[in-house]
Amino acid sequence: MAKKHITQTIDDLDGSIIDDGTTLTFSLEGRSYEIDLSPRNADKLREAFQPYIAAGRSIGSPSGIPRRTPRGRAIPTRDLVDVRSWAQNNGFAINDRGRISGTILAAYDAAH
């Protein structure tokens, strides 16, 4: 038996099915909103906001990505092939692949 799933976009304002609609996002008092609208209703929303947009100040576009501040100390960049080679030449038991133990990394850093 074959199944066919059909996804339809519904205008959030009037409930009509829309083929060529758009999703609009806006913010008010620190809260963001998203709404699916037909072209006609999207134009109505833009017209309603226009006087407020014209009088307001732009603060930029939200990136959607939270800003992060680095924590702790930076981890030094090492060439892991060199670390493995150094460890083998200095008597450490180390696999050809996988994670390198903190003990070996600390010894490598101390030697370099």
C-alpha positions in Angstrom: 0.0 0.0 0.0 1.4 3.4 -0.9 1.0 6.5 1.2 1.1 10.1 0.2 1.5 12.8 2.8 0.4 16.3 1.9 1.5 19.3 3.8 -0.6 22.4 3.5 0.2 25.9 4.9 -2.8 27.5 6.6 -3.1 31.3 6.9 -2.9 31.8 10.7 -5.2 34.9 10.5 -8.2 33.6 8.4 -7.6 29.8 8.3 -7.5 29.7 4.5 -5.2 27.2 2.7 -2.3 29.1 1.1 0.0 27.9 -1.7 2.1 31.0 -2.1 2.2 32.3 1.5 5.0 33.5 3.6 6.1 33.2 7.2 6.7 36.6 8.8 8.5 37.2 12.1 8.3 40.2 14.3 9.0 41.2 17.8 7.1 43.3 20.3 8.3 44.2 23.9 11.1 41.7 23.7 9.0 38.7 22.6 9.4 37.3 19.0 6.5 36.0 17.0 6.1 34.1 13.8 2.9 33.9 11.6 2.1 32.3 8.3 0.1 34.6 6.0 -1.3 34.8 2.5 0.2 37.5 0.4 -2.9 39.7 1.0 -2.7 39.3 4.8 1.0 39.8 4.8 0.6 43.1 2.9 -2.0 44.1 5.5 0.4 43.4 8.4 3.2 45.3 6.7 0.9 48.3 6.1 -0.3 48.2 9.7 3.3 48.2 11.0 4.6 50.8 8.5 3.9 54.0 10.6 5.5 52.4 13.6 8.5 51.2 11.6 8.9 54.6 10.0 8.9 56.3 13.4 11.0 53.7 15.2 14.8 53.1 15.4 16.4 50.1 13.9 18.5 48.0 16.3 19.7 45.5 13.7 18.5 42.1 12.8 18.5 39.2 15.3 21.0 36.6 14.3 19.1 33.7 15.9 22.4 32.4 17.3 23.0 33.1 20.9 26.3 34.9 21.7 28.7 32.9 23.8 31.6 34.1 25.7 34.7 31.9 26.0 35.2 30.3 29.4 38.3 29.0 30.9 41.7 28.9 29.3 42.3 28.2 25.7 43.4 24.7 24.7 46.7 24.7 22.8 46.6 23.4 19.2 48.7 20.4 18.7 49.5 18.2 15.7 48.3 14.8 17.0 50.5 12.9 14.6 53.5 14.6 16.2 52.1 13.8 19.7 51.7 10.1 18.8 55.2 9.9 17.3 56.7 11.7 20.3 54.9 9.4 22.7 56.0 6.3 20.9 59.7 7.5 20.8 59.5 8.3 24.5 58.2 5.0 25.8 54.5 5.8 26.2 52.0 3.1 25.2 49.7 4.8 22.7 47.3 3.6 20.0 47.5 4.6 16.4 43.9 6.0 16.6 41.5 7.3 19.1 41.7 9.7 22.1 45.1 10.6 23.5 45.3 10.5 27.3 45.7 13.7 29.3 48.9 12.3 30.8 50.5 11.9 27.4 49.3 15.4 26.3 50.6 17.0 29.5 54.0 15.2 29.1 54.2 16.3 25.4 53.3 20.0 26.4 56.0 19.9 29.2 58.6 18.6 26.7 57.8 21.3 24.1 
